[in-house]
Amino acid sequence: MKYGSLIMEKKDYLTLKRILNFHRYYEDYAHKDALEQLGERIDGALVEDESDMPDDVVRLNSKVTVEFAPGAQQTFQLVPSTRGDLKKGKVSVVSTFGASLVGLAVGDQIQFGFPTDVQSFKIVGVEQSHQLLSSFDF
């Protein structure tokens, strides 16, 4: 990891804690795994004030560009759980892929997929979007 550990802004940290609390009784096993992963990631994260946050860290509403093969890139926005829509370039933070990105920075790599088909992605760009979240975005 570029900064030695995951970094989260306080508002994002609190929003993600509320999302986890809201979804704790979720019955869908794919989402349960993503929620467990997200919980583990935020529990070990370094939490910072907004003014102390590096600009290249993936946060809620960030536009993230990943490289999944040399020269092959895709950009999407990391959004709260109810706003995920891959067709519109939006990835939910409670998806396995979204949960694996939050708190990482440009230059960080992630492994994603099933044990028999793991793919490596590299974060090559992060653009911050300072949209306000409502309490209904879970």
The first five atom37 places (N, CA, C, CB, O) and aatype in JSON, in Angstrom:
{
  "aatype": [12, 11, 18, 7, 15, 10, 9, 12, 6, 11, 11, 3, 18, 10, 16, 10, 11, 1, 9, 10, 2, 13, 8, 1, 18, 18, 6, 3, 18, 0, 8, 11, 3, 0, 10, 6, 5, 10, 7, 6, 1, 9, 3, 7, 0, 10, 19, 6, 3, 6, 15, 3, 12, 14, 3, 3, 19, 19, 1, 10, 2, 15, 11, 19, 16, 19, 6, 13, 0, 14, 7, 0, 5, 5, 16, 13, 5, 10, 19, 14, 15, 16, 1, 7, 3, 10, 11, 11, 7, 11, 19, 15, 19, 19, 15, 16, 13, 7, 0, 15, 10, 19, 7, 10, 0, 19, 7, 3, 5, 9, 5, 13, 7, 13, 14, 16, 3, 19, 5, 15, 13, 11, 9, 19, 7, 19, 6, 5, 15, 8, 5, 10, 10, 15, 15, 13, 3, 13],
  "atom_mask": [
    [1, 1, 1, 1, 1],
    [1, 1, 1, 1, 1],
    [1, 1, 1, 1, 1],
    [1, 1, 1, 0, 1],
    [1, 1, 1, 1, 1],
    [1, 1, 1, 1, 1],
    [1, 1, 1, 1, 1],
    [1, 1, 1, 1, 1],
    [1, 1, 1, 1, 1],
    [1, 1, 1, 1, 1],
    [1, 1, 1, 1, 1],
    [1, 1, 1, 1, 1],
    [1, 1, 1, 1, 1],
    [1, 1, 1, 1, 1],
    [1, 1, 1, 1, 1],
    [1, 1, 1, 1, 1],
    [1, 1, 1, 1, 1],
    [1, 1, 1, 1, 1],
    [1, 1, 1, 1, 1],
    [1, 1, 1, 1, 1],
    [1, 1, 1, 1, 1],
    [1, 1, 1, 1, 1],
    [1, 1, 1, 1, 1],
    [1, 1, 1, 1, 1],
    [1, 1, 1, 1, 1],
    [1, 1, 1, 1, 1],
    [1, 1, 1, 1, 1],
    [1, 1, 1, 1, 1],
    [1, 1, 1, 1, 1],
    [1, 1, 1, 1, 1],
    [1, 1, 1, 1, 1],
    [1, 1, 1, 1, 1],
    [1, 1, 1, 1, 1],
    [1, 1, 1, 1, 1],
    [1, 1, 1, 1, 1],
    [1, 1, 1, 1, 1],
    [1, 1, 1, 1, 1],
    [1, 1, 1, 1, 1],
    [1, 1, 1, 0, 1],
    [1, 1, 1, 1, 1],
    [1, 1, 1, 1, 1],
    [1, 1, 1, 1, 1],
    [1, 1, 1, 1, 1],
    [1, 1, 1, 0, 1],
    [1, 1, 1, 1, 1],
    [1, 1, 1, 1, 1],
    [1, 1, 1, 1, 1],
    [1, 1, 1, 1, 1],
    [1, 1, 1, 1, 1],
    [1, 1, 1, 1, 1],
    [1, 1, 1, 1, 1],
    [1, 1, 1, 1, 1],
    [1, 1, 1, 1, 1],
    [1, 1, 1, 1, 1],
    [1, 1, 1, 1, 1],
    [1, 1, 1, 1, 1],
    [1, 1, 1, 1, 1],
    [1, 1, 1, 1, 1],
    [1, 1, 1, 1, 1],
    [1, 1, 1, 1, 1],
    [1, 1, 1, 1, 1],
    [1, 1, 1, 1, 1],
    [1, 1, 1, 1, 1],
    [1, 1, 1, 1, 1],
    [1, 1, 1, 1, 1],
    [1, 1, 1, 1, 1],
    [1, 1, 1, 1, 1],
    [1, 1, 1, 1, 1],
    [1, 1, 1, 1, 1],
    [1, 1, 1, 1, 1],
    [1, 1, 1, 0, 1],
    [1, 1, 1, 1, 1],
    [1, 1, 1, 1, 1],
    [1, 1, 1, 1, 1],
    [1, 1, 1, 1, 1],
    [1, 1, 1, 1, 1],
    [1, 1, 1, 1, 1],
    [1, 1, 1, 1, 1],
    [1, 1, 1, 1, 1],
    [1, 1, 1, 1, 1],
    [1, 1, 1, 1, 1],
    [1, 1, 1, 1, 1],
    [1, 1, 1, 1, 1],
    [1, 1, 1, 0, 1],
    [1, 1, 1, 1, 1],
    [1, 1, 1, 1, 1],
    [1, 1, 1, 1, 1],
    [1, 1, 1, 1, 1],
    [1, 1, 1, 0, 1],
    [1, 1, 1, 1, 1],
    [1, 1, 1, 1, 1],
    [1, 1, 1, 1, 1],
    [1, 1, 1, 1, 1],
    [1, 1, 1, 1, 1],
    [1, 1, 1, 1, 1],
    [1, 1, 1, 1, 1],
    [1, 1, 1, 1, 1],
    [1, 1, 1, 0, 1],
    [1, 1, 1, 1, 1],
    [1, 1, 1, 1, 1],
    [1, 1, 1, 1, 1],
    [1, 1, 1, 1, 1],
    [1, 1, 1, 0, 1],
    [1, 1, 1, 1, 1],
    [1, 1, 1, 1, 1],
    [1, 1, 1, 1, 1],
    [1, 1, 1, 0, 1],
    [1, 1, 1, 1, 1],
    [1, 1, 1, 1, 1],
    [1, 1, 1, 1, 1],
    [1, 1, 1, 1, 1],
    [1, 1, 1, 1, 1],
    [1, 1, 1, 0, 1],
    [1, 1, 1, 1, 1],
    [1, 1, 1, 1, 1],
    [1, 1, 1, 1, 1],
    [1, 1, 1, 1, 1],
    [1, 1, 1, 1, 1],
    [1, 1, 1, 1, 1],
    [1, 1, 1, 1, 1],
    [1, 1, 1, 1, 1],
    [1, 1, 1, 1, 1],
    [1, 1, 1, 1, 1],
    [1, 1, 1, 1, 1],
    [1, 1, 1, 0, 1],
    [1, 1, 1, 1, 1],
    [1, 1, 1, 1, 1],
    [1, 1, 1, 1, 1],
    [1, 1, 1, 1, 1],
    [1, 1, 1, 1, 1],
    [1, 1, 1, 1, 1],
    [1, 1, 1, 1, 1],
    [1, 1, 1, 1, 1],
    [1, 1, 1, 1, 1],
    [1, 1, 1, 1, 1],
    [1, 1, 1, 1, 1],
    [1, 1, 1, 1, 1],
    [1, 1, 1, 1, 1]
  ],
  "atom_positions": [
    [[0.83, -1.18, 0.0], [0.0, 0.0, 0.0], [0.87, 1.25, 0.0], [-0.94, 0.0, 1.2], [1.89, 1.33, 0.68]],
    [[0.44, 2.2, -0.77], [1.23, 3.42, -0.95], [1.52, 4.13, 0.37], [0.49, 4.37, -1.89], [2.63, 4.6, 0.59]],
    [[0.52, 4.21, 1.26], [0.69, 4.94, 2.51], [0.91, 4.03, 3.71], [-0.51, 5.81, 2.76], [0.89, 4.49, 4.85]],
    [[1.12, 2.75, 3.48], [1.38, 1.82, 4.56], [0.14, 1.21, 5.19], [0.0, 0.0, 0.0], [0.21, 0.13, 5.77]],
    [[-0.99, 1.88, 5.08], [-2.27, 1.36, 5.56], [-3.39, 2.06, 4.81], [-2.42, 1.56, 7.12], [-3.17, 3.05, 4.11]],
    [[-4.59, 1.54, 4.96], [-5.74, 2.19, 4.35], [-5.97, 3.52, 5.03], [-7.01, 1.29, 4.45], [-5.73, 3.67, 6.23]],
    [[-6.43, 4.5, 4.26], [-6.72, 5.83, 4.81], [-8.17, 6.18, 4.5], [-5.74, 6.91, 4.24], [-8.62, 6.03, 3.36]],
    [[-8.89, 6.64, 5.52], [-10.29, 7.04, 5.33], [-10.54, 8.39, 5.94], [-11.24, 6.0, 5.93], [-9.97, 8.74, 6.98]],
    [[-11.39, 9.15, 5.27], [-11.83, 10.43, 5.8], [-12.92, 10.15, 6.84], [-12.35, 11.37, 4.66], [-13.7, 9.21, 6.67]],
    [[-13.0, 10.94, 7.89], [-13.92, 10.69, 8.99], [-15.37, 10.54, 8.55], [-13.83, 11.81, 9.99], [-16.06, 9.64, 9.02]],
    [[-15.84, 11.4, 7.65], [-17.24, 11.32, 7.2], [-17.5, 10.01, 6.47], [-17.58, 12.5, 6.28], [-18.53, 9.37, 6.66]],
    [[-16.55, 9.6, 5.62], [-16.69, 8.32, 4.92], [-16.69, 7.16, 5.91], [-15.56, 8.14, 3.89], [-17.48, 6.23, 5.78]],
    [[-15.81, 7.23, 6.89], [-15.73, 6.18, 7.91], [-17.07, 6.03, 8.63], [-14.61, 6.51, 8.93], [-17.57, 4.91, 8.78]],
    [[-17.65, 7.14, 9.06], [-18.94, 7.09, 9.76], [-20.06, 6.62, 8.83], [-19.28, 8.47, 10.33], [-20.93, 5.85, 9.26]],
    [[-20.05, 7.06, 7.59], [-21.06, 6.62, 6.63], [-20.96, 5.11, 6.4], [-20.91, 7.38, 5.29], [-21.97, 4.42, 6.37]],
    [[-19.74, 4.61, 6.25], [-19.55, 3.18, 6.02], [-19.95, 2.37, 7.24], [-18.11, 2.9, 5.66], [-20.5, 1.28, 7.09]],
    [[-19.69, 2.87, 8.43], [-20.13, 2.19, 9.65], [-21.66, 2.1, 9.69], [-19.6, 2.93, 10.91], [-22.21, 1.06, 10.08]],
    [[-22.35, 3.18, 9.29], [-23.82, 3.16, 9.25], [-24.32, 2.17, 8.2], [-24.36, 4.56, 8.95], [-25.29, 1.45, 8.44]],
    [[-23.65, 2.13, 7.05], [-24.04, 1.18, 6.01], [-23.89, -0.24, 6.52], [-23.18, 1.38, 4.74], [-24.78, -1.07, 6.32]],
    [[-22.78, -0.53, 7.19], [-22.57, -1.87, 7.73], [-23.62, -2.22, 8.77], [-21.17, -1.97, 8.34], [-24.12, -3.34, 8.8]],
    [[-23.94, -1.27, 9.63], [-24.96, -1.51, 10.65], [-26.33, -1.76, 10.0], [-25.04, -0.31, 11.61], [-27.07, -2.64, 10.44]],
    [[-26.66, -1.0, 8.98], [-27.93, -1.13, 8.28], [-28.06, -2.5, 7.61], [-28.08, -0.01, 7.23], [-29.14, -3.09, 7.58]],
    [[-26.95, -3.0, 7.06], [-26.96, -4.25, 6.29], [-26.52, -5.47, 7.09], [-26.08, -4.1, 5.09], [-26.31, -6.53, 6.49]],
    [[-26.37, -5.39, 8.38], [-25.78, -6.5, 9.14], [-26.59, -7.79, 9.1], [-25.6, -6.1, 10.55], [-26.04, -8.86, 9.37]],
    [[-27.86, -7.73, 8.79], [-28.68, -8.95, 8.73], [-28.97, -9.37, 7.3], [-29.99, -8.73, 9.48], [-29.91, -10.12, 7.05]],
    [[-28.17, -8.9, 6.36], [-28.35, -9.21, 4.95], [-28.25, -10.71, 4.72], [-27.29, -8.47, 4.09], [-27.36, -11.36, 5.27]],
    [[-29.15, -11.27, 3.94], [-29.19, -12.71, 3.71], [-28.42, -13.16, 2.48], [-30.61, -13.15, 3.59], [-28.12, -14.35, 2.35]],
    [[-28.11, -12.28, 1.58], [-27.41, -12.62, 0.35], [-25.93, -12.86, 0.67], [-27.57, -11.48, -0.72], [-25.24, -11.95, 1.12]],
    [[-25.44, -14.1, 0.44], [-24.08, -14.45, 0.84], [-23.01, -13.67, 0.11], [-23.86, -15.91, 0.63], [-21.97, -13.37, 0.69]],
    [[-23.23, -13.33, -1.15], [-22.25, -12.53, -1.88], [-22.08, -11.17, -1.23], [-22.67, -12.37, -3.36], [-20.96, -10.68, -1.07]],
    [[-23.2, -10.56, -0.85], [-23.12, -9.26, -0.17], [-22.58, -9.4, 1.24], [-24.48, -8.58, -0.15], [-21.88, -8.51, 1.73]],
    [[-22.91, -10.5, 1.92], [-22.38, -10.71, 3.27], [-20.86, -10.74, 3.24], [-22.93, -12.01, 3.88], [-20.21, -10.14, 4.1]],
    [[-20.29, -11.43, 2.26], [-18.83, -11.49, 2.15], [-18.25, -10.1, 1.91], [-18.42, -12.44, 1.02], [-17.25, -9.73, 2.52]],
    [[-18.87, -9.34, 1.02], [-18.4, -7.99, 0.73], [-18.51, -7.11, 1.97], [-19.2, -7.37, -0.43], [-17.61, -6.32, 2.26]],
    [[-19.61, -7.25, 2.71], [-19.79, -6.44, 3.92], [-18.76, -6.82, 5.0], [-21.21, -6.61, 4.47], [-18.25, -5.94, 5.69]],
    [[-18.47, -8.11, 5.13], [-17.44, -8.53, 6.08], [-16.08, -7.97, 5.69], [-17.37, -10.06, 6.16], [-15.33, -7.49, 6.54]],
    [[-15.77, -8.02, 4.4], [-14.51, -7.48, 3.9], [-14.44, -5.97, 4.17], [-14.35, -7.76, 2.38], [-13.41, -5.46, 4.61]],
    [[-15.52, -5.27, 3.9], [-15.57, -3.84, 4.13], [-15.37, -3.53, 5.61], [-16.89, -3.25, 3.63], [-14.63, -2.61, 5.95]],
    [[-16.03, -4.27, 6.48], [-15.89, -4.07, 7.92], [-14.46, -4.26, 8.39], [0.0, 0.0, 0.0], [-13.95, -3.47, 9.19]],
    [[-13.8, -5.31, 7.9], [-12.4, -5.56, 8.27], [-11.5, -4.43, 7.77], [-11.93, -6.9, 7.7], [-10.57, -4.01, 8.47]],
    [[-11.77, -3.95, 6.57], [-10.93, -2.91, 5.99], [-11.06, -1.6, 6.77], [-11.31, -2.69, 4.52], [-10.06, -0.95, 7.06]],
    [[-12.28, -1.21, 7.11], [-12.42, 0.08, 7.79], [-11.98, 0.01, 9.25], [-13.86, 0.57, 7.71], [-11.56, 1.01, 9.82]],
    [[-12.08, -1.18, 9.87], [-11.63, -1.3, 11.25], [-10.12, -1.11, 11.37], [-12.03, -2.66, 11.81], [-9.64, -0.66, 12.41]],
    [[-9.37, -1.45, 10.31], [-7.92, -1.29, 10.35], [-7.41, -0.03, 9.68], [0.0, 0.0, 0.0], [-6.2, 0.16, 9.56]],
    [[-8.32, 0.83, 9.26], [-7.92, 2.03, 8.51], [-7.47, 3.16, 9.43], [-9.06, 2.5, 7.63], [-7.91, 3.27, 10.57]],
    [[-6.61, 3.98, 8.89], [-6.21, 5.23, 9.53], [-7.27, 6.26, 9.17], [-4.76, 5.69, 9.09], [-7.49, 6.51, 7.99]],
    [[-7.91, 6.87, 10.16], [-9.0, 7.82, 9.92], [-8.46, 9.24, 10.07], [-10.19, 7.58, 10.89], [-7.86, 9.59, 11.08]],
    [[-8.7, 10.06, 9.03], [-8.15, 11.41, 8.98], [-9.25, 12.45, 8.78], [-7.12, 11.52, 7.86], [-10.33, 12.14, 8.28]],
    [[-8.95, 13.69, 9.19], [-9.83, 14.81, 8.85], [-9.76, 15.04, 7.35], [-9.43, 16.1, 9.65], [-8.77, 14.68, 6.71]],
    [[-10.8, 15.65, 6.79], [-10.83, 15.9, 5.36], [-9.63, 16.72, 4.9], [-12.12, 16.61, 4.98], [-9.08, 16.48, 3.83]],
    [[-9.22, 17.69, 5.7], [-8.1, 18.55, 5.32], [-6.77, 17.8, 5.28], [-8.0, 19.71, 6.29], [-5.83, 18.26, 4.63]],
    [[-6.69, 16.67, 5.94], [-5.45, 15.89, 5.98], [-5.45, 14.73, 4.98], [-5.23, 15.35, 7.36], [-4.47, 13.98, 4.9]],
    [[-6.53, 14.58, 4.22], [-6.64, 13.46, 3.29], [-5.82, 13.71, 2.01], [-8.1, 13.21, 2.93], [-5.94, 14.77, 1.4]],
    [[-5.0, 12.74, 1.63], [-4.33, 12.86, 0.32], [-5.39, 12.81, -0.8], [-3.27, 11.71, 0.12], [-6.39, 12.12, -0.67]],
    [[-5.16, 13.54, -1.87], [-6.12, 13.6, -2.97], [-6.22, 12.31, -3.77], [-5.76, 14.72, -3.89], [-7.2, 12.11, -4.48]],
    [[-5.22, 11.44, -3.67], [-5.22, 10.24, -4.51], [-5.77, 8.99, -3.81], [-3.83, 9.96, -4.97], [-5.56, 7.88, -4.29]],
    [[-6.47, 9.16, -2.69], [-7.06, 8.04, -1.96], [-8.51, 7.84, -2.4], [-6.99, 8.27, -0.43], [-9.26, 8.81, -2.53]],
    [[-8.9, 6.59, -2.63], [-10.27, 6.26, -3.04], [-11.21, 6.44, -1.86], [-10.35, 4.8, -3.59], [-11.03, 5.86, -0.79]],
    [[-12.23, 7.28, -2.09], [-13.24, 7.58, -1.08], [-14.61, 7.39, -1.69], [-13.08, 9.03, -0.52], [-14.74, 7.12, -2.89]],
    [[-15.65, 7.52, -0.87], [-17.01, 7.48, -1.41], [-17.16, 8.6, -2.42], [-18.07, 7.6, -0.27], [-16.74, 9.73, -2.18]],
    [[-17.76, 8.3, -3.53], [-18.02, 9.21, -4.65], [-16.79, 9.56, -5.47], [-18.63, 10.47, -4.13], [-16.89, 10.37, -6.39]],
    [[-15.62, 8.96, -5.17], [-14.44, 9.17, -6.01], [-14.65, 8.54, -7.37], [-13.18, 8.59, -5.33], [-15.31, 7.51, -7.5]],
    [[-14.08, 9.18, -8.4], [-14.0, 8.56, -9.72], [-12.63, 7.88, -9.77], [-14.18, 9.62, -10.89], [-11.59, 8.51, -9.6]],
    [[-12.66, 6.57, -10.02], [-11.47, 5.75, -9.95], [-11.17, 5.17, -11.33], [-11.65, 4.62, -8.9], [-12.06, 4.65, -12.0]],
    [[-9.91, 5.25, -11.73], [-9.48, 4.61, -12.97], [-8.56, 3.46, -12.6], [-8.76, 5.63, -13.93], [-7.57, 3.64, -11.9]],
    [[-8.92, 2.26, -13.08], [-8.11, 1.07, -12.82], [-7.58, 0.53, -14.14], [-8.93, -0.01, -12.08], [-8.22, 0.64, -15.19]],
    [[-6.4, -0.05, -14.06], [-5.81, -0.71, -15.22], [-5.86, -2.2, -14.93], [-4.32, -0.23, -15.49], [-5.31, -2.67, -13.94]],
    [[-6.53, -2.95, -15.8], [-6.67, -4.39, -15.59], [-5.84, -5.2, -16.55], [-8.12, -4.79, -15.7], [-5.77, -6.43, -16.44]],
    [[-5.21, -4.55, -17.49], [-4.24, -5.15, -18.41], [-3.43, -3.98, -18.97], [-4.94, -6.0, -19.57], [-3.92, -2.85, -18.99]],
    [[-2.21, -4.25, -19.41], [-1.41, -3.14, -19.95], [-2.18, -2.37, -21.03], [-0.09, -3.66, -20.52], [-2.54, -2.93, -22.07]],
    [[-2.41, -1.09, -20.77], [-3.11, -0.24, -21.73], [-4.63, -0.33, -21.67], [0.0, 0.0, 0.0], [-5.31, 0.44, -22.36]],
    [[-5.18, -1.23, -20.88], [-6.64, -1.38, -20.77], [-7.1, -0.8, -19.44], [-7.06, -2.89, -20.9], [-6.81, -1.33, -18.37]],
    [[-7.83, 0.31, -19.52], [-8.28, 1.0, -18.31], [-9.79, 1.19, -18.33], [-7.58, 2.35, -18.18], [-10.43, 1.21, -19.38]],
    [[-10.35, 1.33, -17.13], [-11.77, 1.63, -16.99], [-11.94, 2.59, -15.82], [-12.61, 0.33, -16.77], [-11.28, 2.46, -14.79]],
    [[-12.83, 3.57, -16.0], [-13.11, 4.55, -14.96], [-14.54, 4.37, -14.48], [-12.87, 5.99, -15.47], [-15.44, 4.15, -15.29]],
    [[-14.74, 4.46, -13.19], [-16.06, 4.36, -12.59], [-16.08, 5.18, -11.32], [-16.45, 2.88, -12.3], [-15.04, 5.66, -10.86]],
    [[-17.27, 5.34, -10.75], [-17.43, 6.1, -9.5], [-17.81, 5.13, -8.39], [-18.5, 7.22, -9.66], [-18.7, 4.29, -8.58]],
    [[-17.15, 5.23, -7.24], [-17.47, 4.41, -6.07], [-18.59, 5.09, -5.3], [-16.2, 4.19, -5.17], [-18.41, 6.21, -4.81]],
    [[-19.74, 4.44, -5.19], [-20.93, 5.06, -4.63], [-21.5, 4.25, -3.47], [-21.99, 5.22, -5.71], [-21.16, 3.08, -3.3]],
    [[-22.37, 4.88, -2.64], [-23.05, 4.15, -1.59], [-23.89, 3.01, -2.16], [-23.93, 5.09, -0.76], [-24.16, 2.97, -3.37]],
    [[-24.3, 2.11, -1.31], [-24.88, 0.84, -1.75], [-26.07, 0.93, -2.68], [-25.28, 0.08, -0.58], [-26.18, 0.12, -3.6]],
    [[-26.96, 1.87, -2.5], [-28.18, 1.89, -3.32], [-27.98, 2.54, -4.67], [-29.26, 2.61, -2.59], [-28.9, 2.55, -5.49]],
    [[-26.81, 3.07, -4.94], [-26.59, 3.8, -6.19], [-25.72, 3.06, -7.19], [-25.97, 5.13, -5.89], [-25.4, 3.62, -8.24]],
    [[-25.31, 1.84, -6.91], [-24.48, 1.08, -7.83], [-25.21, 0.76, -9.12], [0.0, 0.0, 0.0], [-26.34, 0.29, -9.1]],
    [[-24.56, 1.02, -10.25], [-25.13, 0.73, -11.57], [-23.98, 0.67, -12.57], [-26.2, 1.83, -11.99], [-23.51, 1.7, -13.06]],
    [[-23.52, -0.54, -12.86], [-22.36, -0.71, -13.74], [-22.58, -0.11, -15.11], [-22.03, -2.16, -13.88], [-21.63, 0.38, -15.73]],
    [[-23.81, -0.12, -15.6], [-24.09, 0.44, -16.92], [-23.83, 1.94, -16.95], [-25.54, 0.16, -17.33], [-23.52, 2.5, -18.0]],
    [[-23.95, 2.6, -15.79], [-23.7, 4.03, -15.7], [-22.31, 4.34, -15.12], [-24.77, 4.69, -14.84], [-22.0, 5.49, -14.81]],
    [[-21.49, 3.3, -14.97], [-20.13, 3.51, -14.47], [-20.07, 3.73, -12.97], [0.0, 0.0, 0.0], [-19.16, 4.41, -12.48]],
    [[-21.02, 3.17, -12.23], [-21.05, 3.35, -10.78], [-20.93, 1.98, -10.1], [-22.36, 4.07, -10.33], [-21.67, 1.05, -10.41]],
    [[-19.98, 1.88, -9.16], [-19.74, 0.64, -8.44], [-20.09, 0.86, -6.97], [-18.25, 0.17, -8.59], [-19.63, 1.82, -6.36]],
    [[-20.9, -0.01, -6.42], [-21.34, 0.1, -5.02], [-20.2, -0.27, -4.07], [-22.55, -0.8, -4.77], [-19.43, -1.2, -4.33]],
    [[-20.1, 0.47, -2.98], [-19.09, 0.2, -1.97], [-19.37, -1.12, -1.24], [-19.02, 1.35, -0.96], [-18.47, -1.69, -0.62]],
    [[-20.61, -1.63, -1.32], [-20.92, -2.91, -0.68], [-20.8, -4.08, -1.65], [-22.32, -2.88, -0.09], [-21.17, -5.21, -1.31]],
    [[-20.28, -3.84, -2.85], [-19.93, -4.94, -3.74], [-18.52, -5.39, -3.37], [-20.02, -4.51, -5.25], [-17.76, -4.64, -2.75]],
    [[-18.17, -6.59, -3.74], [-16.83, -7.1, -3.42], [-15.75, -6.22, -4.03], [-16.68, -8.55, -3.91], [-14.75, -5.93, -3.38]],
    [[-15.95, -5.8, -5.27], [-14.95, -4.95, -5.93], [-14.87, -3.58, -5.27], [-15.29, -4.79, -7.42], [-13.77, -3.08, -5.01]],
    [[-16.03, -2.97, -4.99], [-16.04, -1.66, -4.34], [-15.42, -1.69, -2.95], [0.0, 0.0, 0.0], [-14.67, -0.79, -2.58]],
    [[-15.74, -2.74, -2.19], [-15.19, -2.86, -0.83], [-13.67, -3.03, -0.86], [-15.82, -4.04, -0.11], [-12.99, -2.59, 0.06]],
    [[-13.15, -3.64, -1.92], [-11.7, -3.86, -1.99], [-10.95, -2.59, -2.38], [-11.4, -4.96, -2.98], [-9.73, -2.53, -2.22]],
    [[-11.64, -1.58, -2.9], [-10.98, -0.35, -3.35], [-10.92, 0.76, -2.32], [-11.67, 0.15, -4.55], [-9.95, 1.52, -2.29]],
    [[-11.94, 0.87, -1.48], [-12.05, 2.0, -0.56], [-10.81, 2.08, 0.34], [-13.33, 1.88, 0.28], [-10.41, 1.09, 0.95]],
    [[-10.23, 3.28, 0.43], [-9.07, 3.51, 1.29], [-7.73, 3.3, 0.62], [0.0, 0.0, 0.0], [-6.7, 3.65, 1.2]],
    [[-7.71, 2.74, -0.6], [-6.46, 2.57, -1.33], [-6.13, 3.83, -2.11], [-6.54, 1.35, -2.28], [-6.94, 4.76, -2.17]],
    [[-4.94, 3.87, -2.71], [-4.49, 5.09, -3.4], [-3.92, 4.74, -4.77], [-3.42, 5.83, -2.55], [-3.7, 3.57, -5.1]],
    [[-3.68, 5.79, -5.56], [-3.06, 5.62, -6.87], [-1.74, 4.86, -6.7], [-2.81, 7.0, -7.56], [-0.93, 5.17, -5.84]],
    [[-1.56, 3.85, -7.54], [-0.36, 3.02, -7.48], [-0.58, 1.71, -6.75], [0.0, 0.0, 0.0], [0.19, 0.77, -6.93]],
    [[-1.61, 1.64, -5.92], [-1.91, 0.39, -5.2], [-2.51, -0.64, -6.15], [-2.88, 0.66, -4.03], [-3.21, -0.3, -7.1]],
    [[-2.21, -1.91, -5.87], [-2.77, -3.01, -6.66], [-3.67, -3.85, -5.77], [-1.65, -3.88, -7.27], [-3.45, -3.98, -4.57]],
    [[-4.7, -4.41, -6.41], [-5.59, -5.32, -5.69], [-5.72, -6.6, -6.48], [-6.98, -4.68, -5.45], [-5.59, -6.61, -7.7]],
    [[-5.98, -7.67, -5.76], [-6.3, -8.96, -6.35], [-7.8, -9.14, -6.17], [-5.48, -10.15, -5.69], [-8.33, -8.94, -5.07]],
    [[-8.48, -9.52, -7.23], [-9.93, -9.62, -7.18], [-10.38, -10.84, -7.95], [-10.59, -8.35, -7.74], [-9.83, -11.15, -9.01]],
    [[-11.39, -11.53, -7.43], [-11.96, -12.67, -8.13], [-11.99, -13.91, -7.27], [0.0, 0.0, 0.0], [-11.74, -13.86, -6.07]],
    [[-12.31, -15.0, -7.9], [-12.37, -16.29, -7.23], [-10.98, -16.91, -7.19], [-13.38, -17.23, -7.93], [-10.14, -16.57, -8.02]],
    [[-10.72, -17.82, -6.25], [-9.38, -18.42, -6.16], [-8.89, -19.04, -7.47], [-9.38, -19.46, -5.08], [-7.69, -19.06, -7.73]],
    [[-9.8, -19.55, -8.27], [-9.39, -20.15, -9.54], [-9.25, -19.14, -10.67], [-10.37, -21.22, -9.95], [-8.74, -19.48, -11.73]],
    [[-9.7, -17.92, -10.45], [-9.67, -16.9, -11.51], [-9.4, -15.51, -10.91], [-11.0, -16.89, -12.29], [-10.23, -14.61, -11.03]],
    [[-8.25, -15.35, -10.28], [-7.89, -14.08, -9.64], [-7.31, -13.14, -10.69], [-6.88, -14.3, -8.48], [-6.45, -13.53, -11.49]],
    [[-7.79, -11.89, -10.68], [-7.27, -10.88, -11.58], [-6.62, -9.78, -10.75], [-8.39, -10.3, -12.48], [-7.03, -9.51, -9.62]],
    [[-5.62, -9.16, -11.32], [-4.93, -8.07, -10.65], [-5.31, -6.75, -11.32], [-3.39, -8.29, -10.68], [-5.34, -6.64, -12.54]],
    [[-5.59, -5.75, -10.49], [-5.94, -4.41, -10.96], [-5.01, -3.42, -10.29], [-7.44, -4.07, -10.67], [-4.6, -3.6, -9.15]],
    [[-4.68, -2.36, -11.02], [-3.86, -1.3, -10.45], [-4.65, 0.0, -10.53], [-2.49, -1.17, -11.19], [-5.22, 0.32, -11.58]],
    [[-4.68, 0.74, -9.43], [-5.35, 2.04, -9.42], [-4.4, 3.04, -10.07], [-5.74, 2.49, -7.96], [-3.29, 3.25, -9.58]],
    [[-4.84, 3.65, -11.17], [-3.98, 4.59, -11.9], [-4.48, 6.03, -11.84], [-3.86, 4.17, -13.34], [-3.77, 6.95, -12.26]],
    [[-5.69, 6.24, -11.32], [-6.2, 7.59, -11.2], [-7.34, 7.68, -10.22], [0.0, 0.0, 0.0], [-8.17, 6.78, -10.13]],
    [[-7.4, 8.78, -9.47], [-8.5, 9.04, -8.53], [-8.85, 10.52, -8.64], [-8.1, 8.66, -7.05], [-7.99, 11.39, -8.52]],
    [[-10.12, 10.78, -8.87], [-10.63, 12.15, -8.91], [-11.7, 12.27, -7.83], [-11.21, 12.53, -10.34], [-12.64, 11.47, -7.79]],
    [[-11.56, 13.26, -6.96], [-12.5, 13.41, -5.86], [-13.76, 14.13, -6.3], [-11.85, 14.16, -4.7], [-13.71, 15.09, -7.07]],
    [[-14.89, 13.65, -5.79], [-16.18, 14.29, -6.0], [-16.76, 14.52, -4.61], [-17.15, 13.42, -6.9], [-16.99, 13.56, -3.88]],
    [[-17.0, 15.73, -4.25], [-17.42, 16.05, -2.89], [-18.94, 16.17, -2.78], [-16.76, 17.34, -2.41], [-19.46, 17.16, -2.27]],
    [[-19.64, 15.15, -3.28], [-21.1, 15.13, -3.18], [-21.49, 14.82, -1.75], [-21.72, 14.09, -4.16], [-20.85, 14.01, -1.07]],
    [[-22.54, 15.46, -1.3], [-23.05, 15.17, 0.04], [-23.91, 13.92, -0.01], [-23.87, 16.36, 0.6], [-24.65, 13.7, -0.97]],
    [[-23.79, 13.1, 1.03], [-24.58, 11.88, 1.12], [-25.76, 12.11, 2.04], [-23.72, 10.71, 1.63], [-25.64, 12.79, 3.06]],
    [[-26.89, 11.56, 1.68], [-28.04, 11.63, 2.59], [-28.07, 10.35, 3.41], [-29.39, 11.83, 1.81], [-27.38, 9.39, 3.08]],
    [[-28.84, 10.33, 4.45], [-28.95, 9.15, 5.28], [-29.69, 8.02, 4.59], [-29.62, 9.5, 6.58], [-29.77, 6.92, 5.14]],
    [[-30.24, 8.26, 3.42], [-31.0, 7.23, 2.7], [-30.17, 6.54, 1.62], [-32.24, 7.83, 2.07], [-30.73, 5.81, 0.8]],
    [[-28.87, 6.75, 1.59], [-28.03, 6.19, 0.55], [-27.48, 4.81, 0.91], [-26.9, 7.13, 0.27], [-26.43, 4.43, 0.39]],
    [[-28.13, 4.07, 1.77], [-27.62, 2.76, 2.17], [-28.17, 1.71, 1.27], [-27.97, 2.46, 3.62], [-27.87, 0.53, 1.44]]
  ]
}
